[in-house]
């Protein structure tokens, strides 16, 4: 499978994961992540609110998690397809 096809498969998987949407008056339509991701983000928010970690650190952790999740969803899908073909 080509790299482009793997990237499109990963993108399709990400779109399917974030297909639930909610209409927020100021922001408009916003994608809602799956429940396990919501729990993770809520946990980071609680730690920041309780000042266990600082807000900038919470933002960096969350941004890194989002970026890694986007990258790994396509990567894991490609590895799984390669193992199936073997």
Buried (B, 14 or more C-beta within 10 A) or exposed (E): EEEEEBBEBBBEBBEEBBEEEEEEEEEEEEEEBEEEBEEBBEEBEEBBEEEEBEEEEBEEBBEEBEEEBBEEBBBEBBEEBEEEEE
